[in-house]
Amino acid sequence: MDCETKIGIAWPAFPAKASGEYEKLAMPRTKILIVDDFPPWQQFVFEMFKSETDSNIIYFAANGMEAVQKAQELQPDVILMDVSLPVMNGFEATGKIRVLSPGSKILFLTERRSYDYMQGAFDAGASGYILKTDASSDLLRGVEAALQNQQFVSRSLKDWQKVSDSGD
């Protein structure tokens, strides 16, 4: 693992690597796998959880194949999945993860605003769909909802349910 340990927290070496494990101690354990190929975004999400929640184990994957492997190995509670990934896209990875780690809650965390992408995410077995532009306000709430077996959609996409229910 490419990290330094400081006061009970394994911090990534700078610049952040595409994969690794970071642990925050003295809180109930929720394992979260962040699947994104952009290390600064991984770091942003890590910082949100480090400062705002009781989640304390964060893992990273930089492509869909790595996400499938880590999901099978780690059985995370929550997986934050991007749509556009190298090697294997997020939809395909989610389909495989649903079989290998059925207890994991998968939320798509993406820039894709398309209703077709949202429907694809839910069809693949996702618990939520969050726009990266809404992450500051919606990510923690989305994870909480998923852990309570509820579906979650970004606030900017609140009309999605109405559109998908209309049969269009």
PENORLIN-V348351 format. One record per residue. N is the residue number from 1. SS is DSSP state (H for helix, E for strand, - for the rest). BURIAL is b if it has 16 or more other C-alpha atoms within 10 Angstrom, else e. D_LAST is the distance of its C-alpha to the last C-alpha in Angstrom with 2 decimals. Layout:
BEGIN
{{N & SS & BURIAL & D_LAST} {N & SS & BURIAL & D_LAST}}
END
This chain:
BEGIN
{{1 & - & e & 47.62} {2 & - & e & 48.03} {3 & E & b & 48.62} {4 & E & e & 51.43} {5 & E & e & 52.05} {6 & E & e & 52.88} {7 & - & e & 53.53} {8 & - & e & 51.37} {9 & E & b & 48.39} {10 & E & b & 47.84} {11 & E & b & 46.80} {12 & E & b & 45.46} {13 & - & e & 47.93} {14 & - & e & 47.15} {15 & - & e & 45.11} {16 & - & b & 42.61} {17 & - & b & 42.15} {18 & - & b & 38.83} {19 & - & b & 39.59} {20 & - & b & 41.87} {21 & E & b & 42.33} {22 & E & b & 43.16} {23 & E & b & 44.43} {24 & - & b & 45.00} {25 & - & e & 47.54} {26 & - & e & 48.30} {27 & - & e & 44.79} {28 & - & e & 42.81} {29 & - & e & 41.23} {30 & - & b & 37.54} {31 & E & b & 36.94} {32 & E & b & 34.25} {33 & E & b & 33.41} {34 & E & b & 32.14} {35 & E & b & 30.64} {36 & - & b & 30.71} {37 & - & b & 32.78} {38 & - & e & 33.89} {39 & H & b & 36.98} {40 & H & e & 36.96} {41 & H & e & 33.49} {42 & H & b & 34.83} {43 & H & b & 37.79} {44 & H & e & 35.72} {45 & H & b & 33.79} {46 & H & b & 37.11} {47 & H & e & 38.73} {48 & H & e & 36.04} {49 & H & b & 36.66} {50 & H & b & 40.39} {51 & H & e & 40.78} {52 & H & e & 38.18} {53 & - & e & 37.70} {54 & - & e & 39.62} {55 & - & b & 38.13} {56 & - & b & 41.04} {57 & E & b & 40.40} {58 & E & b & 38.26} {59 & E & b & 37.83} {60 & E & b & 36.37} {61 & E & b & 34.88} {62 & - & b & 34.32} {63 & E & b & 32.20} {64 & H & b & 29.97} {65 & H & b & 32.90} {66 & H & b & 35.07} {67 & H & b & 32.37} {68 & H & b & 32.30} {69 & H & b & 36.10} {70 & H & b & 36.52} {71 & H & b & 33.96} {72 & H & b & 35.90} {73 & H & e & 39.22} {74 & H & e & 38.56} {75 & - & b & 35.96} {76 & - & b & 34.69} {77 & - & b & 33.21} {78 & E & b & 30.51} {79 & E & b & 29.18} {80 & E & b & 27.72} {81 & E & b & 25.99} {82 & - & b & 25.17} {83 & - & b & 22.60} {84 & - & b & 24.89} {85 & - & b & 28.15} {86 & E & e & 30.98} {87 & - & e & 31.92} {88 & - & b & 28.74} {89 & - & b & 25.38} {90 & H & b & 24.12} {91 & H & b & 21.47} {92 & H & e & 24.20} {93 & H & b & 26.73} {94 & H & b & 24.60} {95 & H & b & 24.22} {96 & H & b & 28.00} {97 & H & b & 28.82} {98 & H & b & 26.94} {99 & H & e & 29.56} {100 & H & b & 32.56} {101 & - & b & 32.14} {102 & - & b & 30.00} {103 & - & e & 31.20} {104 & - & b & 30.02} {105 & E & b & 27.18} {106 & E & b & 25.14} {107 & E & b & 23.55} {108 & E & b & 22.14} {109 & E & b & 24.03} {110 & E & b & 22.87} {111 & - & e & 22.52} {112 & - & b & 19.10} {113 & - & e & 16.64} {114 & - & e & 13.58} {115 & H & e & 10.43} {116 & H & e & 10.81} {117 & H & b & 14.35} {118 & H & b & 13.70} {119 & H & b & 11.60} {120 & H & e & 14.44} {121 & H & b & 16.99} {122 & H & b & 15.99} {123 & H & e & 15.65} {124 & H & b & 19.14} {125 & - & b & 20.50} {126 & - & b & 20.58} {127 & - & b & 21.48} {128 & E & b & 20.32} {129 & E & b & 19.08} {130 & E & b & 21.47} {131 & E & b & 21.86} {132 & H & b & 25.44} {133 & H & e & 25.76} {134 & H & b & 25.21} {135 & H & b & 27.51} {136 & H & e & 30.47} {137 & H & e & 28.84} {138 & H & b & 26.25} {139 & H & b & 27.72} {140 & H & b & 30.36} {141 & H & e & 28.19} {142 & H & b & 25.53} {143 & H & b & 28.31} {144 & H & e & 29.76} {145 & H & b & 26.52} {146 & H & b & 26.09} {147 & H & b & 29.73} {148 & - & e & 29.09} {149 & - & e & 26.31} {150 & - & e & 23.56} {151 & - & b & 20.36} {152 & E & b & 20.47} {153 & E & b & 18.28} {154 & - & b & 20.08} {155 & H & e & 20.77} {156 & H & e & 19.42} {157 & H & b & 15.94} {158 & - & e & 16.17} {159 & - & e & 12.90} {160 & H & b & 11.07} {161 & H & e & 11.25} {162 & H & e & 9.85} {163 & H & e & 6.69} {164 & H & e & 6.55} {165 & H & e & 7.77} {166 & - & e & 5.55} {167 & - & e & 3.81} {168 & - & e & 0.00}}
END
